[in-house]
Amino acid sequence: MERLQKVIASSGYCSRRKAEELIGKGLVTVNGETVREMGVRVGPKDEILVEGNAISKEAKEYYLLYKPRGVVTTVSDDKHRKTVVDLIPTTARIYPVGRLDYDTTGVLILTNDGTLANGLMHPKNRIDKCYVAKVNGVPDAKGLKLLQRGIVVDRMKVRASRVKMKKVDKKNNTCMIYLTIHDGRNHQVKKMLECIGSEVLKLKRESVSFLTLDGLNSGEYRRLNPKEIHKLYHEIGINQK
């Protein structure tokens, strides 16, 4: 017997957080009965409907995408813009793990494995997300240290675990800043750099944990191999079944 929200997430229908939201709204039934509580456990013979759709065990799929600029990080878009899911031809109900802004490029994981997705997104697991930003202006050492000590963004204190400045272009008054964060709040990197007076001109996520863009061009993707999936599970502290 497993918790209802975990079973829904494992089916690939949505993330566990979204499943909990749907349960709270009364949009999930088990054997014909509406369920609103989070502690309900279900077995393999129970009939589960989510928003009227029967869920079933779906084979897990795992992808690494080099997200291009001008694509939204979502499953669907009411403005009819191209989404990251559109770039991967599969019938599985995959979704992005975390977000990258419309104009941000780089590493993005997509999967229908809710357990892994939630583990990678949870701040307690401190998964490295490494970015490189081209900024207007050249920050001083005090500003770079402030990024590591912590800056209040949207009433929350956030910090970079590593910061390095490279490729200073004195003529154009720009530079490249490499920084690593563990959480991933909305526009976090851009807002952190703005706090030290550095306007972001371009932003790219170069890696998530040990996964990089090696071998991929913008807009391309590849499947994660079993060894990589196992290693990601190890990083979130869960034994892969």
LUMNUMI-309058 format. One record per residue: chain; x, y, z negated of N, C-alpha, C, O, CB in turn; residue in three letters; residue number from 1. Coordinates in steps of 0.001 Angstrom, whole numbers, plus 500000, padded with zeros to 6 digits. Atoms other than C-alpha are relative to their C-alpha. Glycine has a CB too. Layout:
<nodes>
> A|X|Y|Z|X|Y|Z|X|Y|Z|X|Y|Z|X|Y|Z|Ala|NUM
...
</nodes>
This chain:
<nodes>
> A|500844|498802|500000|500000|500000|500000|500884|501255|500000|501859|501341|499253|499042|500002|498765|Met|1
> A|499238|498764|499906|501289|503454|500942|499068|501201|499878|497865|501097|500117|500783|500056|501324|Glu|2
> A|500800|498779|500091|500134|507016|500352|499459|500374|501384|500129|500216|502405|500844|501166|499412|Arg|3
> A|500691|499694|498758|497670|508194|502970|500784|500979|500873|500926|500766|502078|498629|500564|499700|Leu|4
> A|499299|498996|499200|499665|511254|504030|501278|499445|500637|501673|499866|501724|500339|501206|499135|Gln|5
> A|498794|500618|499441|502789|509131|504537|499646|499122|501185|500369|499103|502182|500735|499174|498932|Lys|6
> A|500423|500870|498901|500902|506653|506724|499653|500837|501233|499990|500466|502358|498786|499136|499576|Val|7
> A|500350|499123|498871|499527|509501|508865|501255|500536|500659|501358|500548|501886|499107|501169|499534|Ile|8
> A|498747|499476|499459|502995|511006|509257|500774|498912|500741|501339|499157|501807|500862|500590|498877|Ala|9
> A|499268|501105|499377|504522|507619|510050|499390|499580|501334|500073|499015|502189|500040|498810|499061|Ser|10
> A|500666|500353|498740|501959|507126|512812|500425|500910|501141|500202|500602|502312|498490|500062|499834|Ser|11
> A|499597|499048|498980|503406|510120|514620|498946|501044|500303|499142|501880|501185|500346|499278|501247|Gly|12
> A|501072|499037|499714|500153|512096|514487|500430|501424|499670|500146|502356|500421|498736|499642|499211|Tyr|13
> A|499534|498683|500431|501731|514997|512605|500998|499805|498865|501281|498676|498466|498806|500911|499549|Cys|14
> A|499083|500080|501128|504178|515826|509825|499222|499689|498724|497996|499791|498694|500796|501316|499847|Ser|15
> A|500674|500297|501268|503451|514839|506230|499343|501251|499428|498243|501188|498880|500996|499415|498984|Arg|16
> A|500569|498741|500501|502903|518478|505287|498693|500324|500711|497720|500734|500079|501000|501159|500181|Arg|17
> A|501226|499758|499242|500353|518857|508079|498925|498996|499613|497747|499346|499539|500274|499929|501509|Lys|18
> A|500964|501022|500414|498706|515586|507031|499332|500386|498688|498123|500219|498527|500686|498635|499860|Ala|19
> A|500558|499562|501281|498270|516926|503503|499009|501144|500187|497985|501219|499509|501121|500430|499052|Glu|20
> A|500899|498886|499698|496708|520070|504925|498679|499495|500568|497612|499985|500196|500661|500971|500986|Glu|21
> A|501205|500559|499395|494249|518029|506996|499162|499245|498976|497932|499300|499009|500367|499076|501153|Leu|22
> A|500725|500705|501077|493354|515866|503989|499262|501015|499131|498090|500826|498804|500981|499148|499126|Ile|23
> A|500614|498973|500836|492692|518980|501914|498792|500656|500647|497878|501111|499959|501010|501050|499662|Gly|24
> A|501123|499391|499276|490363|520290|504612|498862|499012|500258|497846|499366|500856|500487|500570|501322|Lys|25
> A|501045|501004|499808|488360|517056|504604|499909|499468|501413|498837|499058|501856|498688|500567|499617|Gly|26
> A|499984|500438|498605|489402|516088|508126|500542|498583|500171|500831|498148|501286|500824|500957|500826|Leu|27
> A|499490|501374|499952|490590|512577|507215|498997|499069|499332|498496|499353|498244|501392|499893|499309|Val|28
> A|500867|501012|500600|488435|509517|506614|500725|498673|499929|501550|498351|500785|498694|499854|500796|Thr|29
> A|499482|501356|500156|489361|506067|505355|498806|499070|499860|498026|499176|498913|500965|499883|498763|Val|30
> A|501130|500932|499979|486907|503299|506186|498663|500730|499933|497728|500294|499260|500108|499015|498841|Asn|31
> A|501247|499251|499907|484257|505906|506930|499765|501006|498892|498800|501768|498954|498880|499064|500023|Gly|32
> A|500170|499086|501124|484712|507851|503680|501001|501148|500108|502189|500916|500333|500171|499254|498655|Glu|33
> A|499117|498833|499961|486121|511407|503667|500901|500023|498779|500440|499821|497656|499184|501300|500081|Thr|34
> A|499021|499961|501088|489264|511711|501573|500549|501413|499882|500935|502021|500881|501153|498976|500240|Val|35
> A|499464|498658|500236|490383|514992|499988|501147|499992|498988|501777|501025|498758|498891|500923|499514|Arg|36
> A|498955|500092|501014|492847|513740|497360|501286|499458|500604|501264|498656|501537|499546|499112|498836|Glu|37
> A|498706|500379|499450|496567|513282|497953|500521|498649|499502|501424|498073|500109|500996|501058|499678|Met|38
> A|499452|501214|500592|497080|510217|495777|499443|498704|500549|499828|497626|500095|499778|500029|498559|Gly|39
> A|500651|501199|499465|494978|507803|497824|501018|499123|500739|501827|499610|501528|498836|500390|500949|Val|40
> A|499119|500957|499328|496812|504661|498955|499184|499130|500936|498043|498772|500644|500760|499127|498975|Arg|41
> A|500702|500799|498993|495895|502662|502018|500866|498825|500423|502087|498835|500269|499626|500863|501228|Val|42
> A|499300|501189|499527|496786|499278|503455|499887|499851|501499|499224|500655|502153|499462|498763|499319|Gly|43
> A|499977|500200|498547|497333|497914|506962|498630|499729|500620|498446|499951|501817|500912|498865|500328|Pro|44
> A|501314|500307|499448|493679|496858|507339|499011|501159|499905|497904|501074|500435|499431|498808|499301|Lys|45
> A|500893|498845|500139|492191|500252|506435|499894|500767|501315|500877|500938|502035|500496|500935|498883|Asp|46
> A|500228|499207|498790|490633|502273|509257|500138|501475|499644|499397|501988|498806|498592|499703|500621|Glu|47
> A|499718|498595|500314|491993|505826|509219|499711|500856|501225|500217|500597|502318|501477|500186|499536|Ile|48
> A|500294|499042|498939|490579|508674|511299|500498|501371|499567|500226|501813|498451|498473|500037|500324|Leu|49
> A|499513|498654|500262|492285|512053|511477|499410|500916|501061|499693|500769|502250|501568|500057|500002|Val|50
> A|500710|499110|499067|490166|514801|513033|499225|499190|501039|499099|499583|502199|500995|500952|500705|Glu|51
> A|500783|500852|499125|488090|511988|514488|500805|499048|500855|500241|498262|501616|499181|500831|500870|Gly|52
> A|499128|500863|499196|491094|510237|516026|500550|498859|499157|501076|499078|498066|501156|500813|500609|Asn|53
> A|499458|501160|500701|492062|506728|514993|501511|499999|500134|502043|500140|501235|499400|498681|500551|Ala|54
> A|498543|500044|499926|495720|506526|514083|500463|498549|500093|499808|497633|499598|500638|500701|498772|Ile|55
> A|499436|501337|499862|497862|503564|514944|501500|500082|499871|502084|501157|500001|499604|499361|501343|Ser|56
> A|498547|500042|500112|501430|502494|514452|500613|500276|501376|500399|499531|502332|500478|498622|499442|Lys|57
> A|499371|499598|498753|503421|504239|517144|501501|499783|499881|502105|500098|498856|499675|501480|500340|Glu|58
> A|498556|500215|500030|506955|503272|518038|500716|501327|499784|500383|502332|500413|500484|499330|501307|Ala|59
> A|499275|498773|500320|509373|505822|516616|500921|500395|501159|501591|499553|501757|500817|499823|498701|Lys|60
> A|499114|499464|498977|511195|508043|519093|500756|501191|499425|500215|501966|498636|499204|500408|501270|Glu|61
> A|499124|498961|500549|514078|510406|518374|500784|500643|501142|501450|499950|501912|500969|499408|498924|Tyr|62
> A|499336|499293|498908|515445|513080|520714|500821|501174|499465|500498|501786|498447|498966|500497|501026|Tyr|63
> A|499204|498805|500237|518130|515728|520670|499883|500870|501247|500266|500451|502339|501505|499647|499677|Leu|64
> A|500231|499089|498883|517255|518711|522871|500914|501215|499896|501118|501766|498814|498528|500441|500041|Leu|65
> A|499303|498725|499907|519410|521605|523998|498932|501019|500380|498647|501224|501560|501200|499961|501055|Tyr|66
> A|501105|499078|499733|516650|524184|523631|500485|501214|500791|501447|501873|500396|499346|500453|498680|Lys|67
> A|499633|498813|499237|516837|526879|526301|499258|501237|499492|498306|501131|498718|499709|499784|501485|Pro|68
> A|500677|498752|500324|515859|530510|525907|498662|500049|500730|498539|499513|501831|500878|501223|500374|Arg|69
> A|501286|499824|499334|512235|531370|526700|499058|498823|499894|498141|498686|500703|500224|500292|501414|Gly|70
> A|500872|501150|500250|510638|528180|525343|499607|500028|498530|500456|500256|497669|500705|498642|500377|Val|71
> A|500463|499920|501383|508506|528058|522193|500171|498656|499294|499977|497594|499885|498529|500445|499951|Val|72
> A|499772|501210|500794|509269|525579|519424|498702|499600|499314|498492|499868|498131|501130|500221|498951|Thr|73
> A|501278|500463|500507|505837|524075|518997|499482|498906|500915|500049|498658|501979|498984|501163|499891|Thr|74
> A|500577|501073|499193|503667|521255|520307|499097|500573|501092|499048|500048|502205|499207|499023|499111|Val|75
> A|500877|499347|499017|501177|523555|522059|500031|501499|499754|500426|501951|498679|498532|499452|499913|Ser|76
> A|499937|498548|500130|500852|527278|522684|498750|500628|500598|498405|500362|501749|501266|500557|500683|Asp|77
> A|501249|499394|499526|497674|529347|522970|500228|501052|501085|499278|501499|501727|499259|500629|498837|Asp|78
> A|499688|499044|498940|499475|531751|525321|500473|499289|501270|500888|499923|502240|501067|500988|499523|Lys|79
> A|499654|500840|498843|500220|528874|527715|501468|500132|500419|501805|500004|501596|499109|500358|501175|His|80
> A|498569|499981|499715|503984|529283|527430|500547|498577|499918|499962|497706|499274|500753|500939|499014|Arg|81
> A|499376|501320|500034|506289|526326|527980|500481|499700|498590|501053|500566|497927|501174|499915|501004|Lys|82
> A|499573|500409|501333|506963|524383|524775|501146|498997|500102|501410|498437|501166|498820|499394|499211|Thr|83
> A|498890|500961|500016|509893|522206|523731|499514|498589|500296|500264|497783|500848|500714|500030|498645|Val|84
> A|500552|501332|499726|507620|519153|523945|499830|499788|501503|499951|498664|501992|498646|499816|499280|Val|85
> A|500154|500104|498545|507019|519911|527629|501281|499552|500688|501236|499043|501808|499558|501330|500572|Asp|86
> A|498716|500310|499386|510726|519338|528276|500378|498523|499898|501346|498080|500517|501072|500834|499367|Leu|87
> A|499667|501413|500205|510661|515681|527177|498823|499137|500446|497783|499135|499787|500355|499718|498505|Ile|88
> A|501101|500818|499481|508520|513275|529234|499800|498726|499179|500523|497747|499364|500258|499638|501461|Pro|89
> A|500324|501169|500819|507041|510845|526713|498525|500060|499633|497946|501142|499536|500891|499937|498716|Thr|90
> A|501391|500056|500445|503578|509699|525701|499903|500011|498480|498810|500141|497927|499315|498756|500558|Thr|91
> A|499988|499975|501465|504630|509598|522037|499680|501409|499513|499991|502391|500186|501373|499529|499446|Ala|92
> A|500392|498703|500548|503296|512397|519829|501159|500589|499187|501096|500693|497962|498723|499864|499118|Arg|93
> A|498823|499434|500661|506677|513927|519068|499751|501468|499674|498878|502107|500261|501262|499847|500891|Ile|94
> A|500090|498587|500371|507104|517325|517440|501381|500464|499539|502210|499641|499150|498923|500228|498877|Tyr|95
> A|498680|499492|500375|510056|519595|516643|500236|499965|498495|499322|500183|497699|500169|501415|500505|Pro|96
> A|499597|499986|501407|511932|519298|513363|500545|501399|499706|501681|501718|500053|501079|498874|499684|Val|97
> A|499625|498615|500242|512037|522897|512190|499711|500856|501223|499042|500428|502164|501476|500097|499622|Gly|98
> A|500302|499057|498923|511973|525929|514450|501235|500719|500499|502194|500931|499757|498985|501010|499537|Arg|99
> A|499050|499050|499427|514118|527970|516788|499165|501074|500679|498162|500773|501326|501007|499304|501015|Leu|100
> A|500744|498897|499410|512954|531406|517908|499912|499869|501515|500686|499138|502133|500644|501324|499630|Asp|101
> A|500240|500006|498549|511686|531976|521455|501273|500287|500786|501522|499661|501816|498931|501027|500364|Tyr|102
> A|498793|499609|499281|514976|533604|522475|501270|499366|499431|502374|499736|499832|500134|501497|499981|Asp|103
> A|498847|500700|500575|517259|531327|520407|500190|498662|500706|499219|497974|501024|499816|499788|498469|Thr|104
> A|499692|501251|499316|519007|528377|522036|500670|499022|499037|501004|499371|497905|500905|500258|501222|Thr|105
> A|499185|500927|500771|520684|525223|520784|499341|498713|499559|498316|498298|500099|500481|500674|498834|Gly|106
> A|500380|501334|500471|520258|521979|518875|498599|499992|499399|498276|500797|498526|501006|499498|498971|Val|107
> A|501329|500204|500565|516707|520844|518192|499688|498513|500041|499813|497873|501085|498918|500823|500771|Leu|108
> A|500408|501402|500088|515583|517412|517010|498487|499928|500156|497756|500730|499576|500454|499359|498648|Ile|109
> A|501429|500267|499872|512179|516112|518077|499764|498520|499729|500544|497671|500159|499468|500405|501414|Leu|110
> A|500286|501387|500358|510582|512943|516735|498537|499856|499623|497838|500854|499444|500903|499534|498842|Thr|111
> A|501314|500285|500567|507340|511282|515669|500151|499271|498662|499212|498643|498172|499152|499159|500985|Asn|112
> A|499706|500615|501297|508965|510033|512465|499861|501067|498912|500780|501850|498675|501440|499367|499984|Asp|113
> A|500271|498969|500996|507405|512150|509733|500910|499935|498792|501259|500970|498224|498590|499902|499549|Gly|114
> A|499125|500144|501168|509585|510731|506954|501347|500661|500250|501844|501409|499407|500198|498517|499653|Thr|115
> A|498709|499404|499674|512809|511715|508678|499866|501508|500198|500699|502275|499714|500590|499349|501259|Leu|116
> A|500194|498574|499741|511453|515069|509833|499891|500786|498700|500537|501822|498543|498750|500221|500852|Ala|117
> A|500163|499302|501278|510372|516066|506330|501300|500026|499216|501627|501030|498583|498905|499339|499167|Asn|118
> A|498741|500053|500725|513676|514941|504859|501021|500976|500542|501756|501599|499776|500558|498614|500042|Gly|119
> A|499046|499078|499393|515704|516977|507328|499631|501457|499739|500509|502316|499666|500088|499752|501494|Leu|120
> A|500438|498620|500211|513607|520094|506717|500016|500417|498535|500027|501612|498237|498616|500182|500553|Met|121
> A|500103|499643|501420|513522|519903|502910|501306|500627|499502|502373|500032|499655|499650|498753|499152|His|122
> A|498787|499300|500463|515963|522437|501350|500848|499202|499013|502065|499384|498966|499612|501298|499361|Pro|123
> A|499249|500735|501019|516947|520026|498557|501066|499098|500608|502041|498759|499938|499054|499172|499153|Lys|124
> A|499036|500897|499360|518807|517833|501069|501190|500735|500602|502165|500107|501014|499314|499198|501073|Asn|125
> A|498862|499158|499604|521062|520737|502121|500646|499529|501311|501856|499317|501393|501050|500012|498887|Arg|126
> A|499504|500394|498686|521355|519719|505761|500646|501207|500678|500021|502261|500795|498853|499421|500876|Ile|127
> A|499288|498913|499326|523947|521865|507554|499334|500357|501328|499028|499485|502141|501465|499611|500234|Asp|128
> A|500460|499479|498710|522603|524050|510374|500967|501113|500366|500996|502159|499717|498491|500519|499943|Lys|129
> A|498933|499072|499639|525426|525865|512141|499607|500840|501206|499189|500312|502236|501294|499242|500289|Cys|130
> A|500378|499052|498965|524793|528963|514242|501196|500838|500430|502135|501047|499662|498870|500902|499509|Tyr|131
> A|499062|498986|499534|526876|531290|516376|499166|501158|500529|498272|500970|501354|500981|499435|501104|Val|132
> A|500760|498809|499620|525588|534844|516799|500919|501033|500625|501978|501345|500080|499276|500598|498783|Ala|133
> A|499325|498847|499436|526775|537559|519131|499286|501223|499461|498081|501381|499658|500005|499971|501573|Lys|134
> A|500631|498863|500662|526168|540789|517248|500572|501314|500503|501705|501383|500980|500171|499900|498491|Val|135
> A|499577|498645|499675|526356|544490|517955|500656|500594|498761|500044|500643|497694|498794|500878|500482|Asn|136
> A|499263|499503|501152|528984|546029|515703|500902|498926|499423|500696|497732|499645|499042|500506|498935|Gly|137
> A|499047|500919|500613|531833|544476|513776|499936|500164|498488|500438|501158|497962|501446|500252|500527|Val|138
> A|500139|499868|501457|531022|543819|510089|501345|499926|499297|502288|499304|499786|499076|498916|499456|Pro|139
> A|498760|500056|500772|533676|544332|507462|499997|498781|499087|499011|498047|499016|500187|501290|499174|Asp|140
> A|499856|501173|500875|534922|541733|504981|498949|500001|498895|498483|498941|498478|501405|499962|499382|Ala|141
> A|501002|499906|501062|532496|543017|502340|498657|499451|500480|497963|498749|499744|499844|501462|499531|Lys|142
> A|501260|500487|499450|529532|542316|504630|499988|498499|500163|498980|497854|499876|499725|500651|501324|Gly|143
> A|499910|501448|499823|530716|538794|505427|499917|499271|498664|499295|498213|498564|501299|499632|500715|Leu|144
> A|500057|500618|501331|531200|538012|501742|498578|500051|499441|498139|499139|498740|500977|500706|499034|Lys|145
> A|501378|499859|500468|527694|539282|501036|499119|498885|500566|498220|498394|499883|499435|501378|500396|Leu|146
> A|500769|501092|499393|526300|536680|503450|500148|498711|499198|499202|497930|499089|500448|499771|501449|Leu|147
> A|499753|501212|500776|527875|533960|501315|499528|500113|498557|499131|499117|497951|501467|499671|500022|Gln|148
> A|500484|499809|501381|526960|535459|497945|498488|499909|499926|497926|499421|498946|500461|501352|499449|Arg|149
> A|501462|500064|499975|523334|535783|498951|499356|501340|500290|499782|502375|499777|499487|499478|498691|Gly|150
> A|500746|498810|499600|520905|538282|500477|498518|499699|499834|498070|498591|500130|500333|500420|501475|Ile|151
> A|501445|500175|500154|517221|538782|499687|499323|500266|501340|499391|501371|501880|499432|500945|498894|Val|152
> A|500738|499909|498745|515157|538110|502804|498562|499568|499742|498315|498443|499308|500661|499124|501116|Val|153
> A|501419|500311|500238|511355|538264|502577|499776|499521|498566|499060|498549|498321|499508|498927|500997|Asp|154
> A|500160|500236|501441|511601|538253|498763|500629|498691|499523|500398|498264|498391|498534|500001|499649|Arg|155
> A|499300|501224|500386|513715|535094|498752|501491|500191|500216|501909|500740|501236|499480|498777|500806|Met|156
> A|498554|499881|499856|517462|534951|498151|500515|498840|500838|500277|497675|500520|500697|500032|498617|Lys|157
> A|499430|501010|499110|519247|533108|500939|501487|500296|500168|501934|501429|499986|499268|499983|501389|Val|158
> A|498568|499824|499839|522916|532548|501614|500531|499047|501062|499909|498039|501399|500724|499779|498668|Arg|159
> A|499302|500877|499065|525307|531071|504119|501069|499244|499230|501770|499828|498403|500624|500805|501186|Ala|160
> A|498978|500774|500698|527529|528239|502919|501380|500242|500604|502397|500105|499924|499660|498509|500044|Ser|161
> A|498737|499674|499327|530200|529170|505487|499775|501146|500963|498735|501228|501616|500573|498768|500747|Arg|162
> A|500069|498861|499074|530896|532347|507461|501381|500233|500599|502386|500215|499888|499486|501290|499275|Val|163
> A|498725|499687|499347|533595|533110|510021|499733|500924|501180|498775|500737|501929|500732|498701|500467|Lys|164
> A|500126|499085|498879|534070|535955|512476|501078|499695|501039|502246|499502|500701|500099|501465|499522|Met|165
> A|499060|500277|498913|535671|535333|515897|499692|500915|501186|498633|501540|501256|499929|498502|500427|Lys|166
> A|500179|499302|498729|536134|537006|519277|499463|501417|499828|498365|501736|500283|499068|499214|500885|Lys|167
> A|500367|498598|500142|536005|540657|518311|500276|500728|501312|501388|500683|501838|500773|500661|498828|Val|168
> A|499870|499219|498762|535393|542831|521378|499919|501473|499615|498831|502041|499513|498879|499617|501060|Asp|169
> A|499968|498612|500452|536509|546303|520327|499456|500958|501056|498852|501978|500726|501418|500393|499630|Lys|170
> A|500454|499126|498922|535728|547803|523726|498484|500141|500001|497961|501246|500143|500474|499468|501347|Lys|171
> A|501471|499992|499984|532028|546829|523583|499392|500031|498606|498171|500044|498446|499485|498787|500740|Asn|172
> A|500438|499958|501398|531855|546914|519780|499065|498832|499661|498000|499018|499072|499296|501331|499711|Asn|173
> A|500763|501211|500328|530584|543332|519499|500954|498945|499442|502173|499070|499556|499244|499452|501259|Thr|174
> A|499194|501134|500459|531780|540122|517889|499127|498768|499876|497902|498850|499960|500682|500314|498651|Cys|175
> A|500705|501263|500194|530845|536479|517370|500140|499601|498537|501242|499592|497987|500555|498881|500948|Met|176
> A|499995|500430|501395|529876|535324|513894|499456|498579|499914|498364|498298|500407|499165|500966|499113|Ile|177
> A|500411|501379|500227|529675|531640|512961|499559|499871|498552|500293|500256|497642|501152|498998|500329|Tyr|178
> A|500446|500191|501376|527602|530784|509919|499169|498727|499875|498493|498302|500812|499189|501213|499523|Leu|179
> A|500707|501241|500300|526137|527684|508314|499017|500246|498875|499380|500801|497837|500986|498869|499627|Thr|180
> A|501023|499884|501033|522880|527634|506357|499395|498630|499737|499573|497700|500523|498903|501015|500412|Ile|181
> A|500638|501273|500344|520916|524876|504628|498482|500063|500104|497835|499045|500348|500393|499587|498599|His|182
> A|501446|499888|499825|517378|526239|504723|499749|500534|501401|500679|500614|502202|499352|500929|498908|Asp|183
> A|500301|499546|498645|515615|527586|507784|498732|500825|500038|497768|500471|500717|499873|498816|500940|Gly|184
> A|501186|499145|500049|513164|530369|507040|499846|500783|501298|500776|500881|502099|500078|500965|498806|Arg|185
> A|500322|499299|498768|511500|532404|509758|500980|501143|500288|501128|502059|499479|498585|500537|499929|Asn|186
> A|499041|498963|499580|514100|534522|511617|501119|500212|498975|501677|501306|498886|499268|501321|500236|His|187
> A|499071|499826|501131|516474|533883|508699|501366|500539|500409|501847|501509|499824|500185|498685|499291|Gln|188
> A|498650|499583|499611|519815|534224|510490|499997|501444|500497|500862|502234|500120|500562|499066|501089|Val|189
> A|500087|498641|499478|518760|537370|512350|499823|501013|498861|500458|502067|498848|498835|500114|501002|Lys|190
> A|500270|499072|501101|517451|538975|509170|501207|500130|499077|501489|501218|498574|498779|499538|499202|Lys|191
> A|498799|499938|500832|520569|538069|507189|501038|500928|500616|501636|501751|499922|500593|498599|499808|Met|192
> A|499002|499174|499328|522813|539688|509778|499548|501456|500091|500369|502370|500014|500286|499452|501396|Leu|193
> A|500509|498624|499986|520560|542732|510046|500243|500691|498663|500456|501903|498610|498503|500012|500330|Glu|194
> A|499784|499438|501339|520985|543205|506289|501414|500561|499820|501636|501412|498959|499737|498934|498945|Cys|195
> A|498638|499464|500093|524717|543831|506822|500305|500918|501190|501459|501235|501478|501031|498846|499937|Ile|196
> A|499845|499032|498925|524093|546135|509774|500409|499427|501332|500923|500153|502183|500976|500995|499607|Gly|197
> A|499604|500646|498751|524679|543617|512561|498761|499538|500772|498095|498581|500375|500940|498803|499720|Ser|198
> A|501131|500374|499157|522012|543457|515263|500374|498798|500862|501398|498808|501544|499559|501188|500885|Glu|199
> A|499729|501213|499236|521822|540010|516855|499612|500197|501463|498468|500525|501775|499240|498801|499400|Val|200
> A|500235|499898|498562|522163|540105|520642|499686|498635|500608|498841|498525|501497|501216|500617|500693|Leu|201
> A|500244|501375|499570|522283|536335|521202|500195|499082|498799|501035|499337|497935|500949|499594|501181|Lys|202
> A|499882|500942|501117|521801|533392|518842|499865|498574|500523|498978|498257|501316|498926|500289|498910|Leu|203
> A|499991|501405|499578|522583|529719|519314|500273|499110|498803|501172|499387|498009|501058|499758|501106|Lys|204
> A|499736|500985|501055|522344|526771|516928|500890|498925|500609|500474|498197|501510|498659|499382|499418|Arg|205
> A|499017|500903|499415|525431|524700|517626|499911|498575|499462|500308|497628|500141|501374|500536|499760|Glu|206
> A|500092|501354|500542|524733|521767|515329|498988|499924|498874|498690|500914|498205|501360|499530|499506|Ser|207
> A|500813|500348|501166|522390|520143|512847|500630|498757|499415|500667|497713|500065|498471|499769|500370|Val|208
> A|499233|501086|500597|524284|517916|510441|501172|499671|500923|501954|500562|501253|499104|498741|499755|Ser|209
> A|498888|500400|499141|526708|515934|512647|499630|500054|501488|500472|499769|502339|500458|498593|499631|Phe|210
> A|500469|499987|498622|524635|516359|515833|500349|501319|500685|500043|502398|500177|498489|499761|500050|Leu|211
> A|499591|498819|499248|526039|518754|518430|499417|499947|501412|498684|499024|501764|501542|500106|500053|Thr|212
> A|500501|499911|498634|525297|519799|522004|500926|499339|501016|500720|499475|502222|499793|501442|500372|Leu|213
> A|499021|500619|499105|528197|517821|523447|499308|499146|501065|498479|498290|500754|500992|499142|499196|Asp|214
> A|500541|500789|498904|527323|516429|526871|498673|500475|500541|498151|499892|501492|499858|498619|499569|Gly|215
> A|501299|499496|499556|524134|518460|527271|500120|501411|500560|500898|502224|500060|498996|499979|498847|Leu|216
> A|500168|498649|499497|523318|521501|529363|498668|500544|499507|497811|499783|499058|500077|500035|501549|Asn|217
> A|501231|499378|500459|520581|523969|528492|498785|499354|500655|498732|499214|501877|500022|501498|500290|Ser|218
> A|501218|500631|499511|517166|522297|528814|500073|498489|500081|499057|497835|500317|499669|500537|501332|Gly|219
> A|499846|501449|499943|518586|518764|528761|499799|499373|498623|499869|500059|497603|501380|499634|500552|Glu|220
> A|500223|500725|501247|517912|516108|526117|500602|498610|500122|500959|498155|501209|498487|499919|499661|Tyr|221
> A|499613|501409|500024|519002|512650|525071|499337|499348|498802|498946|500021|497849|501553|499832|499944|Arg|222
> A|500520|500750|501144|517698|509927|522787|501106|499840|498949|502275|499675|499300|499459|498605|500451|Arg|223
> A|499045|500327|501053|519405|509487|519436|500172|498485|499963|499210|497742|500161|499527|500549|498610|Leu|224
> A|499764|501441|500070|521032|506078|519077|499768|499490|498572|499715|500290|497638|501439|499664|500467|Asn|225
> A|500295|500563|501325|520367|503700|516143|500997|500410|498921|500611|500634|497774|499963|498503|500088|Pro|226
> A|498991|499606|500972|523649|504604|514449|499766|501419|499516|499905|501698|498325|501392|499873|500597|Lys|227
> A|500269|498611|500372|522792|508311|514500|498756|500104|499123|498735|500860|498152|499832|500864|501254|Glu|228
> A|501241|499976|500789|519278|507681|513178|500276|499498|498591|499818|500087|497612|498895|499139|500673|Ile|229
> A|499649|500550|501314|520657|505535|510359|500788|501016|499178|500570|501149|497974|500815|498704|500159|His|230
> A|499176|499016|500698|523178|508247|509487|499155|501174|499506|499397|501699|498420|501119|500504|500919|Lys|231
> A|500893|498913|500425|520452|510919|509362|499188|499569|498777|498992|500350|497846|499051|500415|501157|Leu|232
> A|500743|500504|501168|518432|508746|506983|500898|499999|498767|500460|500337|497667|499454|498570|500266|Tyr|233
> A|499054|500005|501116|521521|508362|504828|500177|501416|499443|500290|501601|498231|501364|499424|500449|His|234
> A|499792|498615|500438|521930|512155|504720|498817|500528|499179|498999|501402|498332|500230|500903|501214|Glu|235
> A|501147|499547|500798|518399|512617|503341|499730|499073|498819|498741|499239|498104|498752|500094|500876|Ile|236
> A|500079|500852|501174|518932|509865|500786|498916|498950|500025|498383|498578|498979|499811|500826|498829|Gly|237
> A|501042|501026|499870|516472|507302|502133|500570|498818|500761|501274|498992|501756|498734|500562|500721|Ile|238
> A|499582|501210|499293|517159|503722|503137|499043|499764|501159|497840|499606|500951|500034|498764|499043|Asn|239
> A|500839|500185|498824|515886|503275|506682|499431|498593|500025|500141|497611|499808|500794|500277|501281|Gln|240
> A|500664|501309|499933|513346|500482|507044|500016|499476|501428|499506|498388|501693|498545|500093|499482|Lys|241
</nodes>
